[in-house]
């Protein structure tokens, strides 16, 4: 019988689910706060169920010799060292959808509290004052609600805004026009949203692309007198710039549930008369906590008893029998998707994956999920092979799979086609010597192994380009590992895929883009 340790406070229902499904469970809700004791006992368990108090660090994982799965009752996994868990063969699961409604409702509540001055009026009235004129508010009816990030939670907020008879506009690179129509929102770019929105609410994960999405420059563009609501992630808003905008009167108010550093016991915005602040309460309802606890117990029990994998952040949904044969193709699909995703700058409308040859006879569901996850990863840090299809569906992205019994020149080929609002891109790959390789880009045949750091360029096929590129990289101290070329026809379009020892910096990238005949240059990471 597998044995699970519940080291944080989960509901009694969740504990009973483990027992009913044949899992031995130890419920010690305070143990997660004692890292030394956790370190001493973790080696006895097959599963670890946590919330946010337990820190599953590298030393804990190293001591967990029998651990097979870590389950996080909730979305955020900052308290779990996923890299160490993956290296140790431990599946990490979360429950990404159990608290979506709760978080969306908190954002709406914060919006009302902000525009109607409810916290300030409450404090004043409790103090025995009667200051009606001091707390003049505003209606949300007829106002423009700008939703940044229109995925699972953002779409719920948008729906509630439509119900409140607000004009809802949304910025999300992955939101298609069809999905926007379905939601009843207008899809806009970030600049248009900032200029038009009376209230801006954030519902996007924190990634390199979204960090400080409301930074000083964007806050300066924001409509004068607008309100800002952030119940998503700390770091999406430049807090110092926000304070300046509030002090200067350019922004009417802000409601914050998340902060760059948490727990936030001291903060420059605490006590500000135009700020409503709560201590990361987005997911804090009885219903949400019960939902995520039940879900994680069900997922972990299914994995430990039957081998089923759900909502994993580091493992595809495959059976034990399929895993050895599928593993290299999962890696190939992920890298092809990541290749295309890093080069995609506009909204994705369709992802088509074609399986040709022997791979078409396999269970391709985890391969498709891996490819879609790869496409979405550059924009959505929390995407994984399990939730990627759901995230794509929420954004109206069509997923198409096609199959061919034979493949030209290779035993198996996976061909990935990305259709965006502005372009159509293809990339194909195969497995050679158990390793994934690219065999075609945009119709140009070429063979290249994936590397951790790569430079991708498209250029006119003119003499001297290769030498100029090599000199530019050499002068910048960038060492070339491999150099792969392909072209559509002599003198026409050409592609270079260069593996380098270290990441290509922005400065070097600009120098490459400035070279004669270069039409595109991008740094890639795998």
N, C-alpha and C positions, 0 to 999 in steps of 0.2 A: 504494500500500500504506500503510495507516494505521500510525502509529508510536507506541509506548508506552514510557514511562520507568518502570521499576521502581526506586524510590528507597529502598526499605527491604528488609530481608531476607525474601524469599519463597523457597519451595522450588524446586528445579530443575524439578520436574514442572510447576509453574505456568508457568515461563518457556517450557518446551517446548510447552505448550498454545497459547500465543500464536503461536509459530512455526508449529505444525501447522495453525493456522486462518487463516494468511495475514496475520499481524500482525508487523511489524518491531518488535523489542523491544531496548532497551538496559537491561541489568541492572547497576545501580550501587547496591548495597545500603547504601553509606555516604553517598550524596549527600544524602539527606534531612536529615542533621544539619548540612549546610552551606547555610544559607538564602541566602547571597549567590550561591553557585555555582548553586543551584537556580533562583534568580531569573534568572540570565543564560542558562540553557539551556532553561527550560520552554517558551518560545515555539516550539520546534521540534517539539513533541509533540502528538498527538491524544488521548492517554490518559495518565493518571498513576495507577500502582498503588502504594498505600502501606499501611503498618501504622500504628503510633502515633508513630514518631520524626519523620516528615515532617510539617511544619505547612503545610497548604495555606491560607495566610492571604490576606487581601484583596489585598495587593501581589503575591503570587505569582499569584493568579488574574487580576489585571489584566494581568500580563505574559504570561499564557498565551493569546496571541491565537488559536492554533489548537486549543486544548484543547476536547474534546467530552465527555469523561467522566473522573471521578475515582472510582477503585474502592478501597474500604477493606476489607482482608482482616481482618474482625472486625466487632463490633457498634458499638462506640463511635465517634462521628464528631466528638468535641470538637476534634480537630486539623484539621478542615475547616470553613472558613467557608461554610456552606451558603447563607446569604443572598446572599453575593457570587457564589457559583457559579450560583445560580438566576438572578440578574440578568444574568449573562454567558451564560446559555443552556447551562451545563455540567451534565450529568446526574451526580448523586452516588449511587453505589451502595455497599451494604455487604453483609455475609453474616450475617444475624441468627440463623441456626440452626446454623451449623457447629460452635459450641462449647457447645451447650446441655448435652449429656451431661457433658462435661468439667467445666463449672461446677457442675452439680448434684452430681457426684461429689466435688468439692472441698468443698462444703458438708457433705456427709455425713461426709467425712474429718475436717473441722474439728470436727464434732459429737462424733465419737468421741475425738478428741484432747483435747477440752475436758472431757468427762465422765470420762475415764479418766486424766487428768493425764499424757498420754504425753510431751509436750515436756519437762516438768519432770523426770519420771522418767528420760528419756533423758539429760538433762544431768547428773543426779545420778549415774547409773550409770557414764557415761563418766568421771566424776571419781573413780571408785574407791569410791564409797559404796554402801551396800546398805540403802536406806531404805524398806522395804516398807510400813511403817505410815504413813509420811508421805504416801503417794500413794494413799490409799484412794479408789476411784472409785465410779461408779454404773452400773447397767445401763440400757440404753435400752428393753429389752423391757418392754412394758406401760406405758411412759411416754406422756404426751400431747405430741405434736409439733404446734406451732402454726405453720402456714405462712402468712405474709403475702405475698400475690401468688401466684396459682395459675395462671400462664400457662405458657409453654413450659418454662422452667426449673423453676418452682415445682411444676408438675404431675409432673415427673420426680422431684423430691425427695419429693413426697408419695407417689409410687409406691414409692420405695425405703423410705420410712418404714413403709408398709403391709407391705412385704416383711419388715421387721424386727420385725413384730408390735407396732408402736406404734399407739396411738390417734391418728389424724391429723385435726386440725381446721384449717379454712382460712378466711381472710378475703380476699375479693376481690370488689369491687362488680360485676364482670362475670362472675363464676362463677355459673352457673345451678344449680338443684337437680338437674337431670338430669345435668349434667356432674359434679357432686359425687358423685352415686351411681355414675357410671361409674368415677370415680377411687377410689372407696371411702373418701371423706373426708366429714366433716361440715362443712357450711357454717355459719359463725357470724359474728357481728359482732365488731368489733375489741375491744370491752370484754370480751365473753365469752371471746375467745381469750386475752387477757392474764391473765385471772383463772384460767384452767384449764390453760394450757400449762406443761409442765415445761421444754420447750425451745422457743424461738421462733427461727425462721429467716426471713430477709427475702429476697424475690425479686420486687421491684417496681421499676420505673424511678423515677428521681428527678424528680418534678414538683412544682409548687407545692402540690398536694394531699398528696403523700407526704413532702415534706421534714420531717424530724424526726417521722416517724410514731411513732418511739420517743423522744419528747421527755420532758421532766421529768415531766409529768402522767401520761403513759401508763406510764412506767417505775415510777411510784409505784403504779399499779394492778397491775403485773405480779406474778404469784404469787411469794411469798417463796421464795427458794432456786432460782429458775428460772435457766436458762442462755440466753444470746443469741448467735446466729450471724448475721453479716452478710457475705455474699459477693456482694452485689448492687451497691450504690452507696454511696459516702461521702455523708453528708448525710441519710441515712435515720434515723440514730441521733444524738441529741444527745450528743456525746462527753464533754462536761464533766459532764452529768447522769449519764451511764453510770458515769463514774469515781466520782462521789459514791455512787451506788447500790452499787457494788462495795466501796468503802471502808467503807460502813455495814453491809455484809453482807446487804443486802436481795436482791442478785443473787449467785448462786453463782459465776458466771464468764461470760466473753465471749470469742468467737472472731471475729477481724476480719481480713478480706482486703482491705477497701477503707476509705478514709479521706476526710475532708472536703477535705484538701489532699494531693495526691500529686505527686511522690514524697514519702513521709513518712519523712524521715531522723531526725526528732525528733518525739516525741509524748508527751503526758502519760500515756498508757496503756502505753507501751513500758516493759518491766521490771516491770510490775505482776504480782504472783504469781498473780492469777486470770484473766489474759488470755493467750490464744494469738493470735499475730499472724503473718501472712504478707504478702509484698509484692505484692498483687494478682496472685495466681497462678491465679485461677479458670479462665482459658482456656489456661493454660500446660501443655499436653501435646503430645507430638509428633503425635498423631492430630488434635487440634483445629487445630493450626497448619497441618498439611498440608491438612486439609479446607477451611479458609477460603481458603487460597492457591489451591487448585484452583478453588474456586467463583468467586472474583473474576476469575480469568483467563478462565474460561468465559463469565461474564457480560459482561465488557468486550469480549471478542472477538466475541461475538454481537451486541453493540450496534454496534461499529465496522464489522463486515462486513455484517450483515443488518438493522440498525436495531432489533433486539429489545431491550426494556428490562425488566430483572429486578431486583427488590429495590432500586428507586430510592427515595430519600428526598425527591425534589423533582420527579418527573415521572411522569405516568400511563403505563400500558402501552398505547401506541397506535402504529399505523404512521404513517409520514410522510404517507401519503395521507389518513388519517383526522384527523390532528391539527387542521387549520384549522377543520373543521366541529365537532369535538368540544370544542374548547377552552372556549367559553363555557358549555357544558353541564357540563363537568367542574367548572368554577368554581361553578356553581349547585349541583350535587350536594354539593360540599364544604361550601359555606356553609349549606345546609339541614341537613346532618349536624352541623356545628359549632353551629348554632343549637339543635338538639334536644339535643346532647350537653352543652352548658353548662347546660341546664335539667333534666338528668336526674340525680337524686340516689340512685336505687336501682338494683339489678342489672337489666341489660337482658336480656330473654328473646328478643325477636324484633325484627328490623329489616325492615320491608317497604318496598320502593321500587316505586312504580307509575309507568310511563312512558306518557304519554298524548299522542296526536297524532303529529306528525312525528318527535319524538325517539324514539318506540318503534321506528322503522325503523333507527336507528343501532346501532353497536356499543356496547351499554350496559355491558359489563364494566368499563371504566375508570370509568364514571359510578357504578356500584354501589360499586366500590372506594373512590372518592372520598367517597361518602356515608357509608359505614361508617367510613372513616378519620376523617371529621369528627365522627361520634358518639363515637369512642373517644379522640380527641385530648385532651380535657380531663383524662383520667385516665392516658393512656399516651403519654408524650412521644415515644417512639421509633416510634410508629405511622406508616405511610405508605400510599399508595394501593396498593402491591404487597402488603405483609404484612398489611394490615387484615383481609381475609377469613380469613386463617389465624389471626390473633389472636382473631377473633370465634369461629371454630370451636373453638379450644382452650378457650374459655370457655363453650361450649355455647350460643352465641347463634345463633339460626336466622336465615338471610338469605333473604328471599322477594322475588322479582321478579314483577311483573304488567305486562301490556301492554294498551293500548287504542288502537285505530286513530284515534279522534277525541278531542279535548279540548274541554271546555266553555269557551267565550269566548276561548280562546287557541290559537295554532297548535301549541304544545307546552307540556306541564306535567309537572314531576316532583313526585310526591307522596310524602312520607316519613312513615312511621308507625312509632313506637317503642312497643313493648309492654314495660313493666317489671313488677316484682313488685307495684307498687302503682297504676299508672296506664297510660293509653293516650293517646298524644299524636300529633297530626298537624301537619305544616307542608308547604305547597306553594309552588312557585315556577315562574317562567317566565323567558324571555330577552326583554328589551324594549330595542331599540336596542343590541344586542350586550352588554347588561349584565344580570346576574342580579337578580331582584326577587322578593320574597315576595308571594303573592297570597291566602294563606289560612293561618290559625293556629287549630288546634283547632276547625275547622268555621266559624270567623268569617272572612268575606271582608274583606280589606284589601289595599292595594297599598303596598309600601314598598321602597325601595332599601336594600341593605346599606351600612353605614358602618363604619369602623374601630372606633368606640366607640358603643355603643347602650345604652339603658335599656329593659327590658321590664317591663311591669306588667300584672297582671290586677286588675280591680276591679269593684265593683257600679256599674252605670250610674246614678249619682246626680248631680244638679246641683251644680256647684262643684268637682268633682274636678279637672277640667283646670286651672282657675285655681290650685287649691291645689298641684298638682304643679309648675306653672310657677313659682309663687312660691318653692317649696322649692328648686328647682334654681337659680333666679335668686339667691336669698339666699346660696347656697353658691358662687356664681361659676361655675356650670356653664352654658355657652352652648349653646342648642338650635339645631341645624342644620335638622332636619326633625321634624315631629310627625305621626304617622300613627295613626289610630284605627279601631276596628271593634267591633261589638257583636252579640251573638246575637239580641237583641230589646230594645225599649225597656224600661228599668228593670231589665234582667237583667245577665248577665255582659258585661263589656267588656274590650278589650285596647288598650293603648297601646304603640307602638314608637317610641322617641324617639332620633334620632341626635344625638349631642353632640360637641363639639370635642375633649374630653379624657376619659380614663377616669373613670368614676364611682367615687369612693372608698367605702370601707366605711361611713364616717361618714354620707355623704350617702345611701347606700342604706338605712341604718337609719332615717333621717328620713323617707324615702319610705315605708318599710314601716309607719311609725307613723301615716301619714295615714289619716283616716277612709275606709272603704270599700275599702282596698287589701287584696287577698287574696294577692298574690305580687309580688315585685319582684326583679329580677336584673340585674346588669351583664353585658353581652355584648361580646366583642371578635372582630373578623373581620380 
